[in-house]
Amino acid sequence: MNRKLRELVSPSRLYLVLVQYILISTAIAVIGGLVAVTGLSALTGVITDRKAYYQKHIGVLVEDFQNFVTENDISAADSEEIGDWNLGNWYVFLVVYKDNVVSYNSGVTDMQALQTEPRLALLFRHDNSLAYPVTFADGEGSILIRAYFEAKFQSLIQVASIAVGAVLFIITFLLLFRKKLGYIRQIENGIQILENGSREYQIPEKGRDELYILARSINQMSESLQEEVRQKDMIQQEKQDMVTALSHDMRTPLTSVLFYLDLIADKRYQAEQLEEYVGKARKQAYHMKQLMEDLLAFSYSESIEKPMMMEEYDGHELMGQLLAELNGRLEEKGYQAELKYDIQQPFLLRADVFQLKRVFDNLESNVVKYARKDAPVYMALTLADCACGNDGAGGNGSVVGNSGEDNNGSEQMIKFTQENSTRESDVGVESYGVGIKTAERIISKHGGRMEVSSGNYQFKICIYMPYL
């Protein structure tokens, strides 16, 4: 009931347009019907009121009345039977006289009034002698008769006027609704074009009614589908490039391993060279193992995306725990970790703890792979008040993700920074950033972004996350 009441109180714009079209079409149909009735009635009156037409058909009526009287042996006093005949000819005014006495009267009774009253005389303006002789069963008599022949056509005139009104209503409504119908067909054609795979087509958005909203919704849905397809194509291409690159680069260490193993198997080495060959083969084998792990990690992160389980946490408690664990693990592995926690005000984070832990695990993995143990690993948690890029490392900075608001935006962000020196021996070893890509996607789903910069044996990463 409430929904119906709301619809009546606040009807849709398209509904109001249709009501307006119906009212205009109805008004034109009524006016056209009235004009048709008036015109057809006037035309019928002119035709039937011509003297030749009138006298001819009056003679037919008089003859028909005489035949009725003769066949049914009607006397002048049989007013009930005469009334039956008059009822069958309802458009006739009839007065029956017998011996100058009125025995039946369907309208006018005073003969003198018929001759003296102008209004009544008009009814009989075509008659020179108003009386027509009739032979009744009880003797001779006469009748005064006047017929409205145009009244015979009133039913036909009414039907014709209704038809004219209906045609005018349909024509007017279709003319008014023609643009809407054309727009509906345009939307229908647009849907068919989109169904046939034309991704770039946009349905024109016209007006401000529900058809406009429908067209805009279809366009937005099409854009979303296009973006989804584009993202899938990009991810697929990225995966293909990654697999191709990793597969290609695995050839070098594999060739080295086989080379040294062949030397050892063929005993083509000096005694002091055996340990060197085994060490080099072992190093290259571990290199291949790392490349395989990167490939598997990338494949896993692309194809097995778990839904985020977002909950609200005390920011100090959550970040303090994650940073303390990261700091402790790095120190256990011999790194000089320096942590600066510079947020005093309370804040909340909406996060998936398991996924955030994966991010910090990736950060730890990167430190273990590439950081120098004789140089400190700096970590800091602050409120985001400046951009992070080339401000510390002096190298080439890149934005890995950008899903949140920028620092000048309205969204409040916390900023985690990690910076460390990289080993010179690892400069020639390519890192494909698989862990970084995984971390970036996780942070992006939290509404944040990551920025990475590297150069001059320095690596820096900044993570921005919104807080409540």
C-alpha positions as semicolon CSV with decimal commas, in nm:
position;residue;x (nm);y (nm);z (nm)
1;M;0,000;0,000;0,000
2;N;0,280;0,239;0,089
3;R;0,453;0,173;-0,243
4;K;0,134;0,241;-0,440
5;L;0,073;0,556;-0,239
6;R;0,425;0,679;-0,310
7;E;0,373;0,611;-0,681
8;L;0,054;0,818;-0,678
9;V;0,211;1,103;-0,480
10;S;0,541;1,099;-0,672
11;P;0,473;0,953;-1,017
12;S;0,756;0,895;-1,258
13;R;0,847;1,155;-1,518
14;L;0,761;0,924;-1,804
15;Y;0,423;0,859;-1,641
16;L;0,356;1,234;-1,624
17;V;0,455;1,275;-1,989
18;L;0,217;0,995;-2,091
19;V;-0,066;1,150;-1,887
20;Q;0,000;1,484;-2,054
21;Y;-0,008;1,323;-2,399
22;I;-0,332;1,140;-2,312
23;L;-0,502;1,459;-2,189
24;I;-0,400;1,654;-2,500
25;S;-0,510;1,369;-2,729
26;T;-0,842;1,336;-2,542
27;A;-0,912;1,709;-2,568
28;I;-0,845;1,707;-2,942
29;A;-1,055;1,391;-2,985
30;V;-1,351;1,546;-2,797
31;I;-1,330;1,869;-2,993
32;G;-1,301;1,677;-3,319
33;G;-1,596;1,456;-3,224
34;L;-1,813;1,760;-3,143
35;V;-1,715;1,926;-3,468
36;A;-1,798;1,603;-3,652
37;V;-2,140;1,575;-3,483
38;T;-2,223;1,937;-3,553
39;G;-2,103;1,926;-3,910
40;L;-2,266;1,595;-4,000
41;S;-2,592;1,698;-3,830
42;A;-2,596;2,027;-4,018
43;L;-2,518;1,855;-4,346
44;T;-2,786;1,591;-4,287
45;G;-3,036;1,863;-4,192
46;V;-2,965;2,059;-4,507
47;I;-3,009;1,752;-4,726
48;T;-3,322;1,615;-4,557
49;D;-3,483;1,957;-4,521
50;R;-3,488;2,026;-4,893
51;K;-3,846;2,060;-5,011
52;A;-3,826;1,793;-5,280
53;Y;-3,669;1,541;-5,042
54;Y;-3,911;1,629;-4,764
55;Q;-4,232;1,609;-4,968
56;K;-4,124;1,284;-5,132
57;H;-4,057;1,109;-4,803
58;I;-4,361;1,263;-4,631
59;G;-4,569;1,108;-4,909
60;V;-4,407;0,774;-4,840
61;L;-4,494;0,806;-4,469
62;V;-4,855;0,899;-4,541
63;E;-4,884;0,601;-4,777
64;D;-4,726;0,372;-4,515
65;F;-4,969;0,499;-4,249
66;Q;-5,266;0,441;-4,482
67;N;-5,150;0,086;-4,553
68;F;-5,112;0,026;-4,178
69;V;-5,464;0,150;-4,111
70;T;-5,614;-0,054;-4,394
71;E;-5,430;-0,378;-4,320
72;N;-5,508;-0,367;-3,947
73;D;-5,862;-0,229;-3,979
74;I;-5,771;0,071;-3,761
75;S;-6,033;0,328;-3,670
76;A;-5,954;0,689;-3,581
77;A;-6,027;0,613;-3,216
78;D;-5,769;0,331;-3,194
79;S;-5,507;0,560;-3,042
80;E;-5,307;0,272;-2,892
81;E;-5,254;0,104;-3,230
82;I;-5,180;0,438;-3,395
83;G;-4,928;0,502;-3,117
84;D;-4,755;0,172;-3,202
85;W;-4,709;0,289;-3,559
86;N;-4,583;0,628;-3,437
87;L;-4,340;0,453;-3,202
88;G;-4,199;0,261;-3,496
89;N;-4,152;0,593;-3,674
90;W;-4,022;0,783;-3,371
91;Y;-3,899;1,082;-3,571
92;V;-4,261;1,168;-3,683
93;F;-4,500;1,416;-3,517
94;L;-4,857;1,295;-3,586
95;V;-5,204;1,442;-3,518
96;V;-5,515;1,242;-3,621
97;Y;-5,849;1,419;-3,687
98;K;-6,196;1,265;-3,725
99;D;-6,487;1,498;-3,781
100;N;-6,263;1,794;-3,675
101;V;-6,192;1,625;-3,342
102;V;-5,839;1,526;-3,241
103;S;-5,835;1,155;-3,168
104;Y;-5,456;1,113;-3,149
105;N;-5,181;1,363;-3,087
106;S;-4,809;1,289;-3,054
107;G;-4,700;1,651;-3,021
108;V;-4,912;1,951;-3,120
109;T;-5,287;1,960;-3,064
110;D;-5,401;2,310;-3,149
111;M;-5,457;2,348;-3,525
112;Q;-5,495;2,723;-3,491
113;A;-5,165;2,740;-3,299
114;L;-4,992;2,554;-3,580
115;Q;-5,102;2,824;-3,824
116;T;-5,038;3,130;-3,601
117;E;-4,739;3,041;-3,379
118;P;-4,418;3,109;-3,577
119;R;-4,214;2,861;-3,376
120;L;-4,459;2,580;-3,439
121;A;-4,528;2,682;-3,796
122;L;-4,158;2,634;-3,867
123;L;-4,207;2,262;-3,812
124;F;-4,439;2,251;-4,110
125;R;-4,279;2,513;-4,335
126;H;-4,279;2,289;-4,642
127;D;-4,651;2,205;-4,621
128;N;-4,900;2,410;-4,824
129;S;-5,195;2,205;-4,697
130;L;-5,109;2,056;-4,358
131;A;-5,381;1,795;-4,370
132;Y;-5,350;1,462;-4,550
133;P;-5,670;1,258;-4,598
134;V;-5,673;0,904;-4,455
135;T;-5,949;0,642;-4,478
136;F;-6,004;0,475;-4,138
137;A;-6,220;0,176;-4,061
138;D;-6,487;0,410;-3,919
139;G;-6,481;0,658;-4,205
140;E;-6,281;0,940;-4,358
141;G;-6,037;1,141;-4,149
142;S;-5,715;1,337;-4,183
143;I;-5,372;1,361;-4,031
144;L;-5,122;1,637;-3,966
145;I;-4,768;1,500;-4,002
146;R;-4,418;1,642;-3,968
147;A;-4,106;1,427;-3,984
148;Y;-3,748;1,501;-3,870
149;F;-3,574;1,286;-4,127
150;E;-3,229;1,399;-4,009
151;A;-3,304;1,229;-3,674
152;K;-3,298;0,895;-3,854
153;F;-2,927;0,946;-3,911
154;Q;-2,836;1,051;-3,554
155;S;-2,713;0,707;-3,451
156;L;-2,494;0,687;-3,759
157;I;-2,372;1,041;-3,695
158;Q;-2,283;0,955;-3,336
159;V;-2,094;0,642;-3,441
160;A;-1,911;0,841;-3,707
161;S;-1,822;1,116;-3,460
162;I;-1,693;0,860;-3,208
163;A;-1,484;0,705;-3,484
164;V;-1,350;1,048;-3,580
165;G;-1,264;1,118;-3,216
166;A;-1,090;0,781;-3,177
167;V;-0,885;0,833;-3,492
168;L;-0,790;1,185;-3,381
169;F;-0,690;1,051;-3,037
170;I;-0,467;0,780;-3,185
171;I;-0,309;1,012;-3,443
172;T;-0,247;1,289;-3,188
173;F;-0,105;1,051;-2,928
174;L;0,124;0,885;-3,182
175;L;0,244;1,223;-3,309
176;L;0,317;1,337;-2,954
177;F;0,477;1,006;-2,855
178;R;0,667;0,968;-3,181
179;K;0,993;1,098;-3,033
180;K;0,963;0,869;-2,733
181;L;0,891;0,572;-2,958
182;G;1,190;0,663;-3,173
183;Y;1,408;0,688;-2,864
184;I;1,284;0,349;-2,740
185;R;1,375;0,199;-3,079
186;Q;1,714;0,372;-3,057
187;I;1,775;0,213;-2,716
188;E;1,664;-0,125;-2,851
189;N;1,901;-0,093;-3,148
190;G;2,180;0,013;-2,914
191;I;2,128;-0,295;-2,699
192;Q;2,146;-0,515;-3,009
193;I;2,468;-0,341;-3,117
194;L;2,619;-0,401;-2,773
195;E;2,504;-0,764;-2,781
196;N;2,686;-0,807;-3,113
197;G;3,013;-0,711;-2,947
198;S;3,057;-0,342;-3,030
199;R;3,224;-0,230;-2,706
200;E;3,271;0,136;-2,799
201;Y;2,906;0,212;-2,886
202;Q;2,721;0,453;-2,657
203;I;2,343;0,492;-2,657
204;P;2,255;0,865;-2,687
205;E;2,125;1,000;-2,356
206;K;1,825;1,227;-2,415
207;G;1,574;1,393;-2,188
208;R;1,547;1,353;-1,813
209;D;1,289;1,078;-1,771
210;E;1,316;0,705;-1,706
211;L;1,423;0,637;-2,066
212;Y;1,724;0,864;-2,011
213;I;1,802;0,681;-1,687
214;L;1,771;0,347;-1,871
215;A;2,006;0,459;-2,149
216;R;2,258;0,594;-1,897
217;S;2,244;0,271;-1,694
218;I;2,304;0,062;-2,007
219;N;2,599;0,283;-2,103
220;Q;2,744;0,258;-1,753
221;M;2,702;-0,118;-1,757
222;S;2,870;-0,131;-2,098
223;E;3,159;0,082;-1,968
224;S;3,195;-0,145;-1,664
225;L;3,203;-0,451;-1,886
226;Q;3,459;-0,284;-2,112
227;E;3,676;-0,199;-1,812
228;E;3,642;-0,552;-1,678
229;V;3,742;-0,698;-2,015
230;R;4,030;-0,451;-2,039
231;Q;4,152;-0,546;-1,692
232;K;4,129;-0,915;-1,774
233;D;4,319;-0,862;-2,100
234;M;4,582;-0,659;-1,919
235;I;4,621;-0,920;-1,645
236;Q;4,638;-1,198;-1,901
237;Q;4,900;-1,010;-2,101
238;E;5,093;-0,934;-1,784
239;K;5,085;-1,300;-1,683
240;Q;5,194;-1,407;-2,029
241;D;5,481;-1,157;-2,029
242;M;5,584;-1,268;-1,684
243;V;5,580;-1,637;-1,771
244;T;5,767;-1,570;-2,095
245;A;6,031;-1,361;-1,918
246;L;6,081;-1,607;-1,635
247;S;6,095;-1,903;-1,872
248;H;6,351;-1,726;-2,088
249;D;6,567;-1,621;-1,795
250;M;6,563;-1,970;-1,646
251;R;6,767;-2,087;-1,946
252;T;7,082;-1,905;-1,829
253;P;7,110;-2,063;-1,482
254;L;6,992;-2,397;-1,617
255;T;7,262;-2,388;-1,885
256;S;7,521;-2,303;-1,618
257;V;7,405;-2,588;-1,393
258;L;7,422;-2,836;-1,680
259;F;7,761;-2,704;-1,786
260;Y;7,916;-2,750;-1,441
261;L;7,745;-3,085;-1,390
262;D;7,880;-3,205;-1,725
263;L;8,230;-3,095;-1,623
264;I;8,198;-3,281;-1,297
265;A;8,045;-3,590;-1,461
266;D;8,322;-3,600;-1,725
267;K;8,586;-3,535;-1,455
268;R;8,717;-3,238;-1,652
269;Y;8,841;-3,044;-1,354
270;Q;9,136;-3,012;-1,127
271;A;9,103;-3,122;-0,767
272;E;9,087;-2,765;-0,642
273;Q;8,814;-2,680;-0,898
274;L;8,555;-2,935;-0,782
275;E;8,435;-2,729;-0,489
276;E;8,419;-2,417;-0,708
277;Y;8,208;-2,594;-0,973
278;V;7,974;-2,742;-0,715
279;G;7,931;-2,401;-0,552
280;K;7,853;-2,231;-0,881
281;A;7,609;-2,502;-0,983
282;R;7,444;-2,481;-0,642
283;K;7,412;-2,102;-0,666
284;Q;7,254;-2,123;-1,012
285;A;7,019;-2,398;-0,892
286;Y;6,899;-2,176;-0,607
287;H;6,857;-1,897;-0,858
288;M;6,628;-2,122;-1,065
289;K;6,442;-2,219;-0,751
290;Q;6,377;-1,852;-0,675
291;L;6,255;-1,791;-1,029
292;M;6,018;-2,088;-0,999
293;E;5,887;-1,959;-0,667
294;D;5,825;-1,619;-0,825
295;L;5,640;-1,783;-1,111
296;L;5,424;-1,993;-0,880
297;A;5,355;-1,697;-0,653
298;F;5,247;-1,485;-0,946
299;S;5,022;-1,757;-1,083
300;Y;4,868;-1,811;-0,740
301;S;4,808;-1,441;-0,679
302;E;4,641;-1,400;-1,019
303;S;4,416;-1,704;-1,023
304;I;4,322;-1,765;-0,658
305;E;4,201;-1,431;-0,529
306;K;4,019;-1,474;-0,200
307;P;3,744;-1,228;-0,104
308;M;3,848;-0,968;0,150
309;M;3,719;-1,016;0,505
310;M;3,712;-0,652;0,613
311;E;3,670;-0,561;0,980
312;E;3,739;-0,253;1,190
313;Y;4,042;-0,260;1,417
314;D;4,218;-0,026;1,653
315;G;4,490;0,117;1,430
316;H;4,755;0,141;1,699
317;E;4,702;-0,217;1,808
318;L;4,695;-0,368;1,458
319;M;4,985;-0,173;1,306
320;G;5,189;-0,199;1,625
321;Q;5,160;-0,577;1,619
322;L;5,244;-0,610;1,245
323;L;5,544;-0,376;1,271
324;A;5,671;-0,536;1,589
325;E;5,660;-0,881;1,426
326;L;5,834;-0,752;1,111
327;N;6,099;-0,575;1,316
328;G;6,158;-0,883;1,532
329;R;6,191;-1,123;1,237
330;L;6,440;-0,898;1,059
331;E;6,654;-0,867;1,372
332;E;6,644;-1,245;1,417
333;K;6,789;-1,280;1,065
334;G;7,070;-1,039;1,137
335;Y;6,937;-0,715;0,994
336;Q;6,963;-0,377;1,166
337;A;6,599;-0,275;1,186
338;E;6,513;0,078;1,297
339;L;6,145;0,153;1,356
340;K;5,991;0,497;1,404
341;Y;5,627;0,504;1,518
342;D;5,508;0,865;1,491
343;I;5,128;0,858;1,529
344;Q;4,987;0,979;1,860
345;Q;4,616;1,024;1,790
346;P;4,379;0,725;1,803
347;F;4,261;0,588;1,468
348;L;4,073;0,293;1,324
349;L;4,159;0,076;1,027
350;R;3,918;-0,125;0,817
351;A;4,127;-0,419;0,703
352;D;4,165;-0,790;0,633
353;V;4,433;-0,892;0,884
354;F;4,535;-1,206;0,696
355;Q;4,589;-1,012;0,372
356;L;4,779;-0,732;0,546
357;K;5,006;-0,992;0,702
358;R;5,084;-1,116;0,348
359;V;5,194;-0,763;0,259
360;F;5,439;-0,744;0,547
361;D;5,563;-1,096;0,474
362;N;5,643;-0,980;0,121
363;L;5,827;-0,677;0,259
364;E;6,033;-0,906;0,479
365;S;6,103;-1,138;0,184
366;N;6,230;-0,845;-0,024
367;V;6,462;-0,734;0,255
368;V;6,602;-1,086;0,293
369;K;6,657;-1,121;-0,082
370;Y;6,820;-0,788;-0,159
371;A;6,904;-0,582;0,153
372;R;7,254;-0,545;0,300
373;K;7,296;-0,668;0,655
374;D;7,560;-0,411;0,737
375;A;7,323;-0,119;0,666
376;P;7,013;-0,034;0,867
377;V;6,659;-0,107;0,743
378;Y;6,456;0,205;0,820
379;M;6,083;0,174;0,886
380;A;5,841;0,451;0,985
381;L;5,467;0,489;1,042
382;T;5,333;0,843;1,017
383;L;5,030;1,036;0,903
384;A;5,042;1,102;0,527
385;D;5,146;1,463;0,489
386;C;5,382;1,442;0,191
387;A;5,420;1,245;-0,131
388;C;5,657;0,953;-0,138
389;G;5,868;0,888;-0,446
390;N;6,214;1,019;-0,508
391;D;6,248;1,195;-0,176
392;G;6,481;0,942;-0,016
393;A;6,640;0,704;-0,257
394;G;6,744;0,943;-0,525
395;G;6,650;0,689;-0,795
396;N;6,366;0,621;-1,029
397;G;6,033;0,632;-0,850
398;S;5,716;0,459;-0,963
399;V;5,361;0,441;-0,835
400;V;5,276;0,075;-0,806
401;G;4,914;0,131;-0,713
402;N;4,679;0,424;-0,686
403;S;4,341;0,324;-0,554
404;G;4,306;0,573;-0,269
405;E;4,282;0,950;-0,250
406;D;4,595;1,159;-0,293
407;N;4,749;1,342;-0,002
408;N;4,571;1,662;-0,092
409;G;4,237;1,484;-0,107
410;S;3,973;1,464;0,158
411;E;4,055;1,108;0,267
412;Q;4,281;1,067;0,571
413;M;4,575;0,833;0,518
414;I;4,847;0,670;0,723
415;K;5,186;0,620;0,563
416;F;5,426;0,330;0,617
417;T;5,777;0,375;0,478
418;Q;6,052;0,114;0,442
419;E;6,398;0,198;0,307
420;N;6,710;-0,013;0,284
421;S;7,039;-0,045;0,094
422;T;7,066;-0,325;-0,162
423;R;7,357;-0,563;-0,210
424;E;7,584;-0,487;-0,504
425;S;7,606;-0,856;-0,586
426;D;7,231;-0,858;-0,656
427;V;7,234;-0,570;-0,900
428;G;7,259;-0,805;-1,194
429;V;6,992;-1,041;-1,062
430;E;6,655;-0,935;-1,196
431;S;6,365;-0,916;-0,953
432;Y;6,029;-0,934;-1,123
433;G;5,842;-0,770;-0,837
434;V;5,594;-1,055;-0,796
435;G;5,568;-0,996;-0,422
436;I;5,534;-0,622;-0,480
437;K;5,251;-0,679;-0,730
438;T;5,070;-0,905;-0,485
439;A;5,112;-0,651;-0,206
440;E;4,992;-0,370;-0,432
441;R;4,669;-0,552;-0,514
442;I;4,601;-0,615;-0,145
443;I;4,663;-0,253;-0,051
444;S;4,448;-0,139;-0,344
445;K;4,158;-0,348;-0,213
446;H;4,200;-0,167;0,119
447;G;4,151;0,165;-0,060
448;G;4,519;0,257;-0,044
449;R;4,819;0,270;-0,276
450;M;5,188;0,182;-0,291
451;E;5,483;0,379;-0,428
452;V;5,822;0,224;-0,502
453;S;6,155;0,389;-0,585
454;S;6,499;0,238;-0,638
455;G;6,841;0,350;-0,752
456;N;7,199;0,401;-0,631
457;Y;7,175;0,073;-0,438
458;Q;6,879;0,211;-0,239
459;F;6,526;0,072;-0,228
460;K;6,225;0,255;-0,085
461;I;5,860;0,162;-0,059
462;C;5,571;0,370;0,077
463;I;5,228;0,230;0,163
464;Y;4,929;0,462;0,205
465;M;4,610;0,338;0,373
466;P;4,295;0,528;0,471
467;Y;4,198;0,541;0,836
468;L;3,876;0,624;1,014
